Amino acid sequence: MHLTKDDRYTIENNLNNHVSLKQISKNVHKHPSSISREIRNHYITKHTGSVGRRFNNCLYRKICPNRGKNCNIKNCVDFVEEKCSLLNHSPYVCNGCKRRSQCTLSKRFYDANYAQEEYEDNLKESRCGIVITQEEVEHLNDILTPLIKENGQSIHHAVINNRNKIMFSEKKIYKLIDLGLLEVRNIDLPRKVRFRQRTKKAKVYKIDKNCLENRTYEDFFKYIEQNPDTPIVEMDSVEGRKGGKVLLTLHFVNCLFMLAFIREYNDAQSVVDIFNYLQNILGINKFKELFILILTDNGSEFSNPTEIEVDLNTGEKRTQIFYCHPSSPYEKGSCEVNHELLRRILPKGTSFDNLTQEDIDLIMSHINSYKRKKLNNVSPYKMFSTIYGKNTLDKLNIRKINSNNINLTSNILK
């Protein structure tokens, strides 16, 4: 059964207007069971609250002594998830639900555009196979195999609770398991699996499919127009060997100063961990002073903005993220120019696997001590120190290098 995009728009509009599945099937000339499968296979889950109420799907939320501002679902030992019983019956989604404006539970929505994209992806994947590398399979095995084989967790539970590290959809994990890749640890596999060469870029997996909402490049311009003096930090990833360690770079446009952090994998969790680390060493007030606004690209490692923007322990908002247009690196050009200095030391294709954070701090100390014509022949180190204080630089492990000792070649690490 193949539905067209127009059919899917009809289904979405009918669901929004409380039309029954039987009537929808007549409107699109398909069997009711086909419409039911379409909705159940292609809905989006959203964790949103309602008007004046934040998201809270705990069964005990109305009687809990910690309800309100003190409620922290993520760390609560007494948390029991409540699911809406209406989602077990037709139409299986919340599109036309009258209770939606008062509901604080997890919600399901049928979206025609999302359903069409999933359908096209599944169709392509069924014809050309799964696009994945050996390193990605090893990484998945390291995470999922102990949870599923040793701890007895379900695939859904393991994927949901490690989504920042896994970076694949649950459906794709099931397909990989069907191929036998995740039944045992990688070292116990009877043979090494052969993979189809990656001839084109696989679709980017988004942790939060709505991450661009109110965070587009147009929203960024509106924010800057209203707050013209806001300092901008540009965020990006710099790859070494494919599947190996990567760098996270944070570039302060106002003083051309850049920080870099080594990460084991190019996943969302490593990005969140770095921001939590920065808050811990700087303190929340200095963190909020440095990272008022962050501009980044559409990489999947940046697709969970909520955990970067908000301190999940306190619920306090600590920064604001905006995204450039896809394939538009020039929209954060200052960061890209500074990467040229980094690439003098670490050329493209260089493996980062043997580098430590101390090595990266040394590299960035040399780069930030390098005087710039744009800064009237002053170094980014000096400018940053003037604006934010030398004590902040000490906490970030960036030191001043004498001008005649600055080395921007790969010999710096020998």
N, C-alpha and C positions, 0 to 999 in steps of 0.2 A: 504494500500500500504506500503510494507516494503522494504526499500532499504538496501543493504549490504554495508559494509565499502568500498569494492572495487568499488561499484556503486558511492559512494560519492567521492572517489578519482577521478573517471572518470569525474564526474560533475565538480569538482574543476579545473582539468587540461583543460577541454574543455572551461570553462569560461575564464581561463587565456589566452586561444588562440583564443578568439573571436568567438567561435562556437555558433550557434544559438540554442535556446531551442528546436526547432523542431528536429535538428540534434542530440542534446544531448539525447533526448528521444529515438531516434532510436538506439543510441550507447549503452544505458543501458536497452533497451527493455521495456520502461515504457511510459505511456501516457504523452504528453506535460504538461497537467494540473498538473500532479503529480510532475513533475520536477519543475514547477513554484511554487507550494506549498512548496516543500522541500527547495528551495532557500529562499523564503520569510519568512519561519518559523524558519530558522536556520542560519541567517547571524549574523555577529559580527559588531557592530558599533565602529569605531575608530575616535578619535578626534586628527588627525595628520595634520601637514602642508605638505609642499612640499619642494623640493630642494631649500634651501636658504630662505624659507618663513615659519614662524611659523603658527600654527593653528589659524584661524580667520574666523568665520562663520557669522560675522555681515554684514547685508545688506549694511551698510554705510561705510564699511571699507576703500573704495577707496577715499571717500571725507571727512572722519572724520578729524577734526583738531587735534585730539589726536592720530592719527594713528602712528604706529611705537613703540618706546620704552615707550611712555606715555600711550599707549592703555591698558586699563584694562577692559576686557569684563565683568568679573564677577560683577563688581560694577557700570557699566555704565548704567545710567537711560535711555539712548537713544538706547540701544541695541535692535536690531530686527534680529532674526535668519534668515539666508538665507539657503534654502535647495536646493540641486541639483535637477532640474526637471527631469533629466534622470533616477533617481531612482524610479520614478513613472511608468516606462515602463520596458519591458523586456530588459535585464536580471535581473533588480532590484538591482544589486550589481556593485561594482567598479573593480572587478577582472581584466577585460580586457580593462578597459577604457583608451583611449589614452591621455585623458586630466589629468590623475591622477598626473603626475609629476609637474603640474602647479596649482593644486587645493588646496585651503586652507580650504575647507568646511569639514563637517562631512562626513565620508566615510563608506560604507558598504562592507563587504567582506564575501564570502562564504569560509569556511575552513572545510575540510572533517573531521578532527579530532574533532573539536568543534561540528560539526553537529552530529557526531556519539555519542559523549558523551551526548549531549542533548537528542537525541533519546533514548538512553539506560536509562537515568534518568527518562524521561517521561514514559517509558514502566514500569519501576520498581514502580514508584509512582502510576500509574494507577492500579497496582495489589495489592499494600500493603498500600495505603493511604498516607496522608501527615504526615510526622514526625515533630511534633512541640509540645512545652510545653505550659502550661497555662500561665506562666510568659511571654513567647515570644508573645502570643496573646494579653495579656494586654498591653505590651509595644507597639505593633503595633497599637492597638486601640487608645492609648494615642496620638500617632503621627498622624495617618491617619484620624481618624474619624472627628476631628475638621476641618481639611483641606478639606475633601470631603463633609461632611454634612453641615458645617457652612459657609465655604468660597467658595463652589461651584467649587473647583479645580478638574481637571480630575485625574484619578489614575496615569496616566503616569507622569503628572506634579508633583504631590505630591511625587511619588517615586523617580524621577530623582533628585529633589531638596533636598531630605533627604536621599540619598543613603548611606551616612556614618552612619546613625542611624538605618536605616531599616534592612540592611544586608540580604535581601531576594530579589530574582529576581522578576521582574514585573509579570511574569507568575504565580509565586506562590502566589503573593498577590491577583491576580484575582481568583485563586482557593479558597483562604481563604474567599474572599468576596462571592463567590458562595455558600459557606457553611453557610453564614449568620453571620460570626464572626465579621465583621467590619462594619456592617450597623449602629450600634449605639455604644455608649460608653459601656465599660465593665460593669459598675454598672447598666446600663439599660437593659442588656441582660435578656430575660425572664427566662433563665435557664443557669446553668453552663454547658459548653460543656465538654463531656468526650473525652479524648485523648487516642490514642493507646500508650502503653508504648514504650519508645525508646529502642528498642532491639539492634540497631546498630547505629553507628554514621552517621548522615545525611551528604550528600555531602556539603563540605565547599563552601560557596558563596564568590566569589572573586569580589570585586568592580572593579578592573582593572585586566582583565583576562591576560593581558600582563605584569603584575607587575614583573615577573621573568626575563624579557628580559634585558640582560646586568647586572643582579643583582644576579646571581646564586652563589653557593658556590665556583664553579670553578673560576668565575669572581672575587670573594673575594680573592682567593689565588693569582691570577694574580696581583691584586691591591697591595697586601701586598708585593709581590716579587719586585714590582717597587717602593714601598714606605714602606720599612721595619720598619721605626721608627714611623709609624702612630699609635697613641693610639686607642684602640678598645673599643667601648661601646656595651655591649650585652643587648638586649631588650627582655622582656618576659611578659606574663600575669600570675598572680597567682589568682586562683579562690577560693572563699569561698563557700557559699551555691549556688547550681545550680540555675541560674536565678537571683541571687542577685548581690550585689556590688562585684567588682573585683579590683585587684591592677595592676598597670603598674610598672614594675621594670626596672631600667636603671643601669647597672653594669659596672663600669670602671675597666677593666681588669688590667691595669697597677698598680693600687693601691688597688684593691679589695674593692673599695668603691661603695656603692649601694644607689640609690634613689628609693623611692616608692611613688606612687600617687593613691589615691582612686578614683574609677570611678563608676558611677551609673549603667552603662551597659557596657558589653564587646563589644563595637562597635567601628568602625573606627573613628567616629567623636570625641569621647572622647580622643583618642590617639592624633589626630591632635590638639585638644584644649590644651592638656598638653604641646606639643612642642611650640605652640604659646605663652602660658603662660611663659614658660622658656625663650623664646626669649625676652619677655617684661620685665621680672625682671632682666635678665642678660645683656641685650644689645646684638646686633647682633655680635659684635666682640668676646665677651667672649663666646657666644653660639657656634660660629664656631670653637673656640679653644677647647671647651669641646667635641663637637659632630662632629668630622671630619668624622668618619666612624661608622655606626651602623650595627651590625649583629643580625638578629632576625630569628624567625621560620616562618612557613607558615600559621599562624593563620589568619583568615579572617579579624580580627581587624587591621592587618598590611598590608592589600592588596590594600591600596591607598597610595603608597609611594611618589607620586608626591607632595601631599599636606604636607607631612612631610619634604621632601627634599627642597622644594622651599617656600620662603616667597611670598604668592600670592599677597600681596599688592605692592611689589616692583619687583617681578620676580627674585629676587636674590637667587641663590642656597646657602643653608646654611648647608647641610649635605649630606651624601651618604649612602644609605641603601643596604645591601646584605642579602640574605636568605640562611639558612641552608637547607639541604636536608629534605624531609618529614620524620617525625618520627625519627629524629636524634638529640636528645637533647644533646648528648655528644659533638656535634660540637660547642656548646657554654657552655662547661662544667664548666667554672669558675662561670658563673651566676647560674647554677644549684646547685653547691656546696654551694654558699652563701644563696640560698633559704632554705637550711637545717636549718640555724640559724633562718630564718624568721618563719619556720614551728615549731620551738620550742615554739615560742610565740603564733602563730596562726596555730594550727594543722589542717590537712586536714579535711574538713567538717565543720570547724568553720564558722559561718556566719559573714560577714563583714558589715552587714547592719547598725549596730549601731555605727560603727567606723567613726571618722572624720579625716580630713587631719592632725589635730593637734595630734591625737592619732598615726597616721602613722609616723609623724615626730619624735615623742618621741621614738617609736620602733626603727626607723632607726638610731637615735642618739645613742642608746645603742648598736646596732649591729655594727655600724661604729667605736665605741670607744673600741670595743673588740679587743685586740691585737692578731696578727696572727704570727704563726711560719714562714710562707712563706715570711713575711715582716721583718724577723729578729726581731720578738717580738715588732714590731711597729704597732700601730693601723691604719686602713684605714683612719680615720679622720686626723691623723697626716700626712700621706703620701699625701692625697689629698690637705691638707692645704699648704704643702711645694710646691707642683706642681702648684696649681691654686690659692692659696691665701685664707686666712681666711675670707676675705670680701665676697668671693663667697659662702662659707659655711653659712655665716650669711644670705645671700639672699635666700639660699635654706632651711633655718630654721632648719639646722642641728647643734647641739651643742655638746660640749665635755662632756662626763660623766666620773666622777671619777672612776678609775679602780675598787675600792672596792664597788662601788654602782651600777655597771652594773648588770642588771637583764635580763636574757634571758628566762624567764618563762611567762606564761599567767598572773601571778600576777602583772605584770608591769602596767596593765591598771586598777587595782582595787584601 
